[in-house]
């Protein structure tokens, strides 16, 4: 039996990228469920569309050797989001677009980068994409599926003779198309420009990139202030305390207060010039003072400065705010190296929050890279949720475990991975060669 996503409005269906960093040929990350029935009730849900509903995955994980391109796939999400949100304002005329093509094949250096994404915003499916160089947008397209069949809302290209932008607008697309298209710069997206100029029809698409898609490219740099802000709300305070208790951090609760910025909080070895700049910038500003409450063996209260907690504890505190926020609102959360600083059981705990109707009632989605293989099991993931990145001919290739035959309840996926059955493993040359040891063949 499927869990039907009543009231769910936003989700990711598929992402495509071509000619970006280590990615040469088009790579596709799909969140569409395959035909298998494994973990169907917990790990999948049905889209809320009026027609042509499909089953979607709640999570996907990506494995591969270092430098295989896992992070570049997530960077592709981030770059697409960045261009959508900033090309109307921050990327001015003449400024290069923030994309890097595949550079290890001279025959493809001049080819454009391409991004395309299929998603649901406000219960309507959209297919949106664009191709670009660092100098300009070459193509841009948007198809909508409000009744199941595709409606072309707009298409943009380059006239080969004049090198000017050429446009096509479908009959279902409304608004001030002439003004919007004439206002779109060569290095700006029509979507972003039209929304900036008050296109109500395109607003939900822009809002999906701004509000639904959340990308954490480095878990090491998550700012804990978001969690601390949530903690001020009694509802979220209780949830965060429950998480701390379940995760066995021995923390009863947090005490968060504001205090005047104190120069003594700066490191002793900081250069005086930099110290003066910080003091000038922080003058008359407040800073958070965070303490964690522990109980002694005798049951007495002891407060620790949060800086005295372990790296794993502080990372968890920074992490849990965005995690709760994602589950509460049904967002799409993309994270690089989820395993970093976390115990394997903690990683499993965080993943399974997405696989439960109770903790994930709005069907938030999680996509993450990891080297933590202990969660690579049939008890946690379906085959179509596990992906691999591997370098072939110097370029990243992405493929799913669903392409391999797995015996249900029998195959040890982790063991199969380390044996090289699925590829995507690092290859180490001889340690003697690394140390400069050479052997002379005896005659």
BELTAQUI-V798169 format. One record per pair of residues at least 12 apart in sequence whose ideal C-beta (glycine too) atoms are under 10 Angstrom apart, sorted by the first residue. I is the first residue (numbers start at 0). J is the second residue. Records with the same first field share a line. If there is no record, write none. Layout:
I: J, J
This chain:
0: 39, 40
1: 32, 39, 40, 43, 44, 45, 52, 54
2: 39, 40, 41, 42, 43, 44, 45, 54, 57, 356, 359, 360, 362
3: 44, 45, 46, 47, 52, 362
4: 44, 45, 46, 47, 48, 52, 55, 119, 122, 329, 360, 361, 362
5: 44, 45, 47, 360, 361, 362
6: 47, 122, 329, 360, 361, 362
7: 44, 45, 46, 47, 55, 119, 122, 329, 360, 361, 362, 363
8: 47, 119, 120, 121, 122, 123, 203, 207, 211, 328, 329, 361, 362
9: 47, 118, 119, 120, 121, 122, 203, 206, 207, 210, 211, 212, 328, 329, 330, 331, 361, 362, 363, 364
10: 30, 44, 46, 47, 55, 56, 57, 118, 119, 120, 122, 124, 207, 211, 329, 330, 331, 361, 362, 363, 364
11: 28, 29, 30, 55, 56, 59, 76, 116, 117, 118, 119, 207, 211, 212, 330, 331, 333, 364, 366
12: 29, 30, 31, 46, 53, 55, 56, 116, 117, 118, 119, 124, 125, 126, 364
13: 27, 28, 29, 30, 31, 55, 115, 116, 117, 118, 126
14: 26, 27, 28, 29, 30, 72, 75, 76, 79, 114, 115, 116, 117, 118, 128, 333, 366
15: 27, 28, 29, 75, 113, 114, 115, 116, 117, 126, 128
16: 28, 71, 72, 74, 75, 76, 78, 79, 112, 113, 114, 115, 116, 128, 395, 397
17: 75, 100, 101, 110, 111, 112, 113, 114, 115, 128, 130
18: 98, 99, 100, 101, 102, 104, 107, 108, 110, 111, 112, 113, 130, 132, 394
19: 68, 71, 72, 74, 75, 78, 79, 98, 99, 100, 101, 112, 113, 114, 395
20: 68, 70, 71, 72, 74, 75, 78, 98, 99, 100, 101, 102, 112, 394, 395
21: 66, 67, 68, 69, 70, 71, 72, 74, 99, 101, 102, 103, 388, 390, 393, 394, 395, 396
22: 68, 71, 72, 74, 75, 100, 101, 112, 388, 394, 395, 396, 397
23: 68, 100, 101, 102, 103, 104, 107, 110, 391, 392, 393, 394, 395, 396
24: 101, 107, 391, 392, 394, 395, 396
25: 113, 115, 397
26: 68, 71, 72, 75, 386, 388, 394, 395, 396, 397, 398
27: 115, 397, 398, 399
28: 59, 61, 72, 73, 75, 76, 116, 366, 386, 397, 399
29: 55, 56, 59, 117, 383, 386, 397, 399, 401
30: 43, 53, 54, 55, 56, 57, 58, 59, 117, 118, 331, 364, 366, 383, 384
31: 43, 46, 53, 54, 55, 56, 117, 383
32: 44, 45, 53, 54, 55, 56, 57, 381, 383, 384, 401
33: 54, 56, 381, 382, 383, 384, 399, 401
34: 54, 383, 401
35: 381, 382, 383, 401, 405, 407
36: 381, 407
37: 377, 380, 381, 382, 383, 384, 405, 407, 408
38: 56, 57, 354, 377, 378, 379, 380, 381, 382, 384
39: 54, 381
40: 354, 356
41: 57, 351, 353, 354, 355, 356, 359, 379, 381
42: 55, 56, 57, 58, 350, 351, 353, 354, 355, 379, 380, 381, 383, 384
43: 55, 56, 57, 58, 354, 362, 381, 383, 384
44: 56, 57, 356, 359, 361, 362, 364
45: 362
46: 119, 122, 124, 362
47: 119, 121, 122, 123, 362
48: 119, 122, 123, 124, 144, 145, 146, 147
49: 122, 123, 144, 145, 146, 147
50: 124, 144, 145, 146, 147, 148
51: 124, 144, 146, 147, 148
52: 147
53: 119, 124
55: 119, 362, 364
56: 353, 364, 365, 366, 380, 381, 383, 384
57: 350, 353, 354, 355, 359, 362, 363, 364, 365, 381, 384
58: 332, 350, 351, 352, 353, 354, 359, 363, 364, 365, 366, 367, 379, 380, 381, 384
59: 333, 364, 365, 366, 367, 380, 381, 383, 384, 385, 386, 399
60: 337, 346, 350, 365, 366, 367, 368, 369, 371, 374, 375, 379, 380, 384, 385, 386, 387, 400
61: 73, 335, 366, 367, 368, 369, 385, 386, 387, 388, 397, 399, 423
62: 368, 369, 370, 371, 372, 375, 385, 386, 387, 388, 389, 400, 416, 421, 423, 424
63: 368, 369, 370, 386, 387, 388, 389, 390, 395, 396, 397, 422, 423, 424, 425
64: 370, 387, 388, 389, 390, 422, 423, 424, 425, 426, 427
65: 370, 425
66: 388, 390, 395, 425
67: 368, 387, 388, 389, 390, 395, 396, 397, 422, 423, 424, 425
68: 368, 388, 389, 390, 394, 395, 396, 397
69: 335, 336, 367, 368, 369, 370, 386, 387, 388, 395, 397, 423
70: 216, 217, 335, 336, 368, 388
71: 99, 101, 388, 395
72: 333, 335, 366, 368, 386, 388, 395, 397
73: 214, 215, 216, 333, 334, 335, 336, 366, 367, 368
74: 98, 99, 214, 216, 335
75: 98, 112, 114
76: 114, 116, 208, 212, 214, 216, 331, 333, 366
77: 97, 212, 214, 215, 216, 333, 335
78: 96, 97, 98, 99, 112, 114, 131, 214
79: 98, 112, 113, 114, 115, 116, 127, 128, 129, 208, 212, 214
80: 114, 116, 207, 208, 209, 212, 213, 214, 333
81: 96, 97, 98, 208, 214
82: 96, 97, 98, 114, 129, 131, 136, 186, 187, 188, 190, 191, 208
83: 114, 116, 127, 129, 188, 190, 191, 194, 204, 205, 207, 208, 209, 212
84: 188, 191, 194, 205, 208, 209, 212
85: 97, 187, 188, 191
86: 129, 131, 136, 183, 184, 186, 187, 188, 189, 190, 191, 192, 195
87: 182, 183, 184, 187, 188, 189, 190, 191, 192, 193, 194, 195, 196, 205
88: 187, 191, 192, 195
90: 184, 186, 187, 188, 191
91: 184, 186, 187
92: 184, 185, 186, 187
93: 134, 184, 185, 186
94: 133, 134, 184, 186
95: 132, 133, 134, 135, 186
96: 112, 131, 132, 133, 134, 135, 136, 185, 186, 187, 188
97: 131, 133
98: 111, 112, 113, 114, 131, 132, 133
99: 112, 133
100: 112, 131, 132, 133
101: 393, 394, 395
102: 393
103: 392, 393, 394
104: 392, 393, 394
107: 394
109: 132
110: 130, 132
111: 129, 130, 131, 132, 133, 135, 136, 137, 138
112: 129, 130, 131, 132, 133, 137
113: 128, 129, 130, 131, 137, 138
114: 127, 128, 129, 130, 131
115: 127, 128, 129, 130, 140
116: 128, 204, 207, 208, 212
117: 142, 144
118: 204, 207, 208, 211, 212, 331
119: 144, 203, 207, 211
120: 143, 202, 203, 204, 205, 206, 207, 208, 210, 211
121: 145, 202, 203, 204, 206, 207
122: 145, 203
123: 143, 144, 145, 146, 203, 204
124: 142, 143, 144, 145, 147, 149
125: 141, 142, 143, 144, 145, 150, 152, 201, 203, 204, 207
126: 140, 141, 142, 143, 144, 149, 151, 152
127: 139, 140, 141, 142, 143, 152, 153, 188, 190, 201, 204, 207, 208
128: 140, 141, 142
129: 141, 155, 188, 189, 190
130: 156, 157
131: 185, 186, 188
132: 186
133: 186
134: 185, 186
135: 157, 162, 164, 184, 185, 186, 187
136: 155, 156, 157, 164, 183, 184, 185, 186, 187, 188, 189
137: 155, 156, 157, 164, 185
138: 154, 155, 156, 157, 164
139: 153, 154, 155, 156, 164, 166, 183, 187, 188, 189, 190, 191
140: 152, 153, 154, 155, 156, 167, 189
141: 153, 154, 155, 169, 172, 189, 190, 201, 204
142: 154, 169
143: 169, 171, 172, 200, 201, 204
145: 171
146: 171
149: 169
150: 169, 170, 171, 172
151: 167, 168, 169, 170, 171, 172
152: 167, 168, 169, 170, 171, 172, 173, 190, 200, 201, 204
153: 166, 167, 168, 169, 172, 176, 179, 180, 189, 190, 193, 201
154: 166, 167, 168, 169, 189
155: 167, 168, 180, 183, 188, 189, 190
157: 185
162: 185
163: 185
164: 180, 181, 183, 184, 185, 189
165: 180
166: 179, 180, 181, 183, 189
168: 180, 189
171: 200
172: 193, 198, 200, 201
173: 198, 199, 200
174: 193, 196, 197, 198, 199, 200, 201
175: 193, 196, 197, 198
176: 189, 193, 198
178: 192, 193, 196
179: 192, 193, 194, 195, 196, 197, 198, 201
180: 192, 193
182: 195, 196
183: 196
188: 205
189: 201
190: 204, 205, 208
191: 205, 208
193: 205
194: 206, 209
207: 331
210: 328, 330
211: 325, 328, 329, 330, 331, 332, 363, 364
212: 330, 331, 332, 333, 364
213: 321, 324, 325, 328, 330, 331, 332, 333, 334, 363
214: 331, 332, 333, 334, 335, 366
215: 317, 318, 321, 332, 333, 334, 335, 336, 337, 367
216: 333, 334, 335, 336
217: 334, 335, 336, 339
218: 314, 317, 318, 334, 335, 336, 337, 338, 339, 340, 341, 367
219: 310, 314, 317, 335, 336, 339, 340
220: 317
221: 313, 314, 316, 317, 318, 319, 320, 321, 334
222: 317, 320, 321
223: 287, 289, 305, 313, 314, 315, 316, 317, 318, 319, 320
224: 287, 289, 317, 320
225: 317, 318, 319, 320, 321, 323, 324
226: 239, 242, 253, 255, 289, 315, 316, 317, 318, 319, 320, 321, 322, 323, 324
227: 239, 253, 255, 287, 289, 305, 316, 317, 320
228: 255, 287, 320
229: 319, 320, 321, 323, 324, 327
230: 252, 253, 254, 255, 289, 316, 319, 320
231: 255
234: 327
235: 319, 320, 323, 324, 327
236: 252, 253, 255
237: 252
238: 319, 320, 323, 326, 327
239: 252, 253, 316, 319, 320, 322, 323
240: 252, 253, 292
241: 323
242: 315, 316, 318, 319, 320, 322, 323, 348, 349, 352
243: 291, 312, 315, 316, 319
245: 348
246: 311, 312, 315, 319, 341, 342, 344, 345, 348, 349
247: 342, 344, 345
248: 291, 293, 308, 309, 311, 312, 315, 316, 345
249: 291, 292, 293, 294, 308, 312
250: 291, 292, 293, 294, 303, 305, 308, 312, 315, 316
251: 291, 292, 293, 294, 300, 301, 302
252: 290, 291, 292, 293, 300
253: 289, 290, 291, 292, 302, 305, 316
254: 288, 289, 290, 291, 292, 300, 302, 305
255: 287, 288, 289, 290, 305
256: 285, 286, 287, 288, 289, 290
257: 284, 285, 286, 287, 288
258: 285, 286, 287, 288
259: 281, 282, 283, 284, 285, 286
260: 277, 278, 280, 281, 282, 283, 284, 285, 286
261: 281, 286, 288
262: 274, 275, 277, 278, 281
264: 277, 281, 286, 288, 306
265: 277, 278, 281
287: 305
288: 304, 305
289: 303, 304, 305, 306, 308, 313, 316
290: 302, 303, 304, 305, 306, 307, 308
291: 303, 304, 305, 307, 308, 312, 313, 316
293: 308
309: 340
310: 339, 340
311: 339, 340, 341, 342, 345
312: 340
313: 340
314: 339, 340, 341, 345
315: 340, 341, 345, 349
318: 334, 337, 340, 341, 345, 349
319: 349
321: 334
322: 334, 349, 352, 353, 358, 363, 365
323: 352, 358
324: 363
325: 352, 353, 359, 361, 363, 364, 365
326: 352, 353, 355, 358, 359, 360, 361, 362, 363, 365
327: 358, 359, 360, 361, 363
328: 361, 363
329: 359, 360, 361, 362, 363, 364
330: 361, 363, 364, 365
331: 363, 364, 365, 366
332: 353, 363, 364, 365, 366, 367
333: 364, 365, 366, 367, 368
334: 349, 365, 366, 367, 368, 369
335: 366, 367, 368, 369
336: 367, 368, 369, 370, 371
337: 349, 350, 365, 366, 367, 368, 369, 370, 371, 374
338: 367, 368, 369, 370, 371, 372, 373, 374
339: 369, 370, 371
341: 369, 371
342: 371, 373
343: 371, 372, 373, 374
344: 373, 374
345: 371
346: 367, 369, 371, 373, 374, 379
347: 371, 373, 374, 376, 378, 379
349: 365, 367, 374
350: 365, 367, 369, 371, 374, 379, 380, 384
351: 374, 378, 379
352: 365
353: 365
354: 379, 380, 384
365: 384
366: 384, 386
368: 386, 388
372: 412, 413, 414, 416, 417
373: 413
374: 412, 413
375: 400, 411, 412, 413, 414, 415, 416, 417, 421
376: 410, 411, 412, 413
377: 405, 406, 407, 408, 409, 410, 411, 412
378: 408
379: 412
380: 400, 412
381: 399, 400, 401, 405
382: 399, 400, 401, 402, 403, 404, 405, 407, 410, 412
383: 399, 400, 401, 402
384: 399, 400, 401
385: 399, 400, 401, 403, 405, 412, 416, 421
386: 398, 399, 400, 401, 423
387: 399, 400, 402, 403, 416, 421, 422, 423, 424
388: 422, 423
389: 421, 422, 423, 424
390: 423, 426
391: 422
396: 422, 423
397: 423
398: 421, 422, 423
399: 421
400: 412, 415, 416, 421
402: 421
403: 415, 420, 421, 422
405: 420, 421
